[in-house]
Amino acid sequence: MKSKIFAFLLFVLSVLTFSAHAQQLKVATGSPKGTYSIMFKELNSKCSTEITLLETPTNGSNDNIDLLVGNQVNAAFTQTDVLYFRARTEDLGNVKTLIALHPEEVHIIAMSKPLVEGGTLGFGAKTITFNTINDLSGRPVGAAGGSYTTAQVVRLQSEIPFNVVQFDSNDIMMKALESGAIRAAIMVGGAPMPAVSALTSAYKLLSIPEAIQKKLQGVYRPARVSYSKMNAAGVSTVATDALFVTREYKTPKMVDSLGRFRKCALEKVEELKETTGTHPKWQAVDTNNKGKWSYYSLP
């Protein structure tokens, strides 16, 4: 009996010791039902013994970077291109990649029906069909949330002068596309995106040709997307890596905790891939990928 009591006391002591010394990491994710939040919870279920993760739901990448650089959180999920765009006007040298996650594909959506433009009384009108991103030159293109930043980066690096129009939500943006107020809509997210999967053959995906992909390769990587309802099979596009980023810390306790957490996370990727019911984007995580942003050098 005494041995059992002693063993129990040792267990309680070890739990209390761990709780007293466990480093906490406050992490900005996204919407509660979004990819970032789901993957955060699944990762936390595997590595909570290495570091205590606390979730902060947000509206996405830009909010996450605001919170991270403002010292309101210790880590964040974000798109690579958001970091590059903001680094044009902000010092983000202290932000480091802890784990490179899955690619998030750029979806450029247009109406399938050709545009009839110009002419008088039906004479001299021009029929325009949108097939690639090149066809959007001089046209209004909509985007909402973090996709607005992607649209800006793609416009600048591709040197295609389309006009980016910001919307408060994807629903409002798609109504603008249907009415002709914009000629294309950009949505960024891990394929298949539910909002894109719901679209019918009345819509089409525009491709990003190889020549334009080369202009974007500093931030993006080549990708292909398919959506059966739109009859879109293997459309060429680009993707930006989703990243788990943190700030560069100096205290040994935090540095050690981050190193142990990274090691655990990378070791658990295969298990997460093979666990029934986990988020499908784990299948696209490559543990050898360090991303295109500055990688955190840890012991």
N, C-alpha and C positions, 0 to 999 in steps of 0.2 A: 504493500500500500504506500509506504513511504517513498519507494522508488517511482511509483506512478505520479505521486504528488510532486516529487522533485522534477520529473520529466515535464510535467505540465507547467510548472513554474519557469523552467528553462524556455519552454515554448512561448509563454506569455512574455518573458523578458526579451526574447529574440524579436517578437512582433513589435513590442514597444521600442526596441532599439532601432529596428528598421524604420518605423514611423517617424522617429525623432531625427533620423539621418537621411531619409529618402528625399531626394531633390524633386521639387515640383516644377513642371513645365506647363505654363498656360499657353494653349495653342488656339489660334484663330483658324476657323475652318470655312464654313459657308452656311447655306441653308440647311436646316435639320434633316431634310430628305435628299440632299444633294450628294454627289459622289465624294466630295472631300469629307463630309461629316461621317458618311458610312465607312469609308476606308479608315478614318481616324479611329472610330470605335472598334473596328476589327483589328487594327494594329495595336491598339491599347489592350485588347483582350489577350494578346500574346506577350506583350513586353511591359506590363504594368509593374512587374517586380524589379525592373531596372531603373525606372523613373516614373513618378506619378504624373500622369497627363490629365490636364483639366481643359475641357473644351469651351471655347468662346464662339458661339454661332455669329455669323456676319452675312453681309451681302456679297462677299466674294473677294477676289484678288486685291483690288485697290484698297478696300477697307482693311484687309489683312495686313498689307504693307504699312498703311497708316498706323495701325495699332502696334506693329512690330517696331517701327522706327520711333514711335512715340512712347516706347517702353511700357505699353499697356499689356502686352503679351510677350512671351519669350520665344515663340516660334509661330510659323504660319504656313498654310498651304497657299501656293500662288502659281500663276502661269509665268513661264520664263519671259515671254515677250512683254509682260507688264513691268517686270524689273528693268528690262532694257529700255523701254520707253521712258520710264520715270527717271532712270539714271542720266538721261539727257539734261535734266534740270535739277536733279537732287544728288547728294552724295550718299550712295548706297554701298560704299565699299565695306561697311561693317556687316552687311547681310551676306550670309554664306549658305550654300546648299548642304544640308545634312543628308538628305536622301533624294535621289532623282526617281520620280514615280512614272506614271504612264503618259503616253502622248495624248494630247487633246487636239482633235482634228478641227481644221477651219472649214466650215460649211458655208458656201456662197450660194444662196437660193434666189432663183428668179422665177417668173411666171413662164410656163411652157408656151403659151400663145405668143406668136410674134408681135412685136410692136409696130403699129402702122402710124407713121409720122409724116407731117407736112402735107402738102398738096391743097388743092381747092376744089370743092364739090366732087371729091373722089378722083380728081385728076392730078397726076404728078406726085402722089403719095409714095413714100418709101417704106418698105417692109424691113424691119430689123429683127434679126434673131440673135439672142444672147446665148453663147455657147461657152465662152471662156472669160476669165477675168479681164482679158485685154479689151473685150467688148464694152466694158464699163467706163472707159475713158470719157471724162466729162459728164458722167451721169451721177445722180444722187444715190448713195448706198447707205442703208440703215444699219444701226447696231445698237445694242443695249448692254448695260452692265460692263463686265470686263471685256466683252467682245468689241466694245467701242475702242478700247485701247488697241486691241488686235487689228482692227480696221485701220487705225492710224499708222501702226507700224508697217503693215502690209502696203499701204498707200505710199509711204515714204520710201521703203526699200525697193519696192517693185518699180517705182517711178511712173506708175499709172495714175494720172490725175483725176481720180473719181472724187466726188464730194461726199464726205462722211457726215451723216445726219444722226444725231444721238436721240434715242428714245428711252422712255422710262421703263418700258418692259417689252418683251418679245411679242406679246399679244398685240400691243399698240403698233409695233413695228410691222407685223404681218398684215394688219389692216391697211397700213400705208402702202405696202407692196401690192396688195390686191386692188387698191384704188388707183395705182399708178403714180402716187406721190413720190415713190422711190422705185428704182429699177432692179435693185437686188437687196438682199438682207444677209448679214453675216452673223452666224452663230458659232461659237467655239465651245467644244466639249467632247468628252470621250465618246466615240462612236460605238454603238448606235445611240444617238441622242433621242430621248423620248419625243421631244418637240418636233424633231425632224422626221422621225419614224412615222408620225401621225399624218404627214403630208401625203397628198395623192398625186396622181399624174398631171394634175393641173399646175404642178410646180416642177422645177428641174434644178439640178445641181450644176453649177458652172465649174469647169476644170481650171486648174492652174498649170499651164504648160511648163515643160522642163526648163526652158530658158528663164522663166520668171522664178521658178523654184531655186535656181542657182543664185539669183539675186537675193533670195531670202534665206540662204543656207547659214548665215551667221547666227540666226535666231531660231529658225525652223528646220524641220527635217521632212523629207518627202513622205507622203502618205497616200492611201487610197481609201475611199469610202463607198459603200453600197447600201442602197435603200430600195427594197423591192416595190413598195407602193408607188414610188416615183419612177420606176423602171430605170433606176440609176445603178449600174453595175460597174464597180471598179473605176470610179471617177478619180482622177489625179488631183491631189490637193497637197497641203502641207499641215504639219502638226507642231504645236509647241508643247514642251515637256511640262507636266505638272511637277512642282517641286515642294519638298518639305524643307523650309528654310528657317534659320535662326540667326541670332546675332553672334558675333565673335566674343566669347566670354573669356575671362582671365582667371577666375577663381578655380583652384584645383578641383573642388567638389563638383562644380557645374561642368567643367571640361571632362572629368571622369564619367559623370552621369550621361553626358551626351555621347561619349564614345561607347559606353556600354549599351545605350539605347540603339545607336546606329548598328552595332554588331548584332544585336538581337533582331532588329527589324530586317536586316538583310538575310539573316539566317532563317527567318520565318516566312519569307516570300514564297518559297516552294510549297510550304504547308498551307499558306493562305490560298494559293492557286488550286490546291487539290482538296480544299475543304468545301463540301457541298453547301451552296447558299451564299458564299462570300461574293463580294462585288466582282463582276466580270472583268473589270479593268486591272485586277491583279494579274491576269493572264498576260498583259502587255508590259509588265514591269520587268526590266532587265537589270539584274543586280550589278552588272559590269558597267552600266551607264552612269556617268557622273554628271550628266547634264551639260548645258552650255553656259551656265552661270558659275561664278567662283565657288569651288568646292572647299568645304571646311576641312583643313588639315588637323586631325586629332591624333593623340597618342594611340 
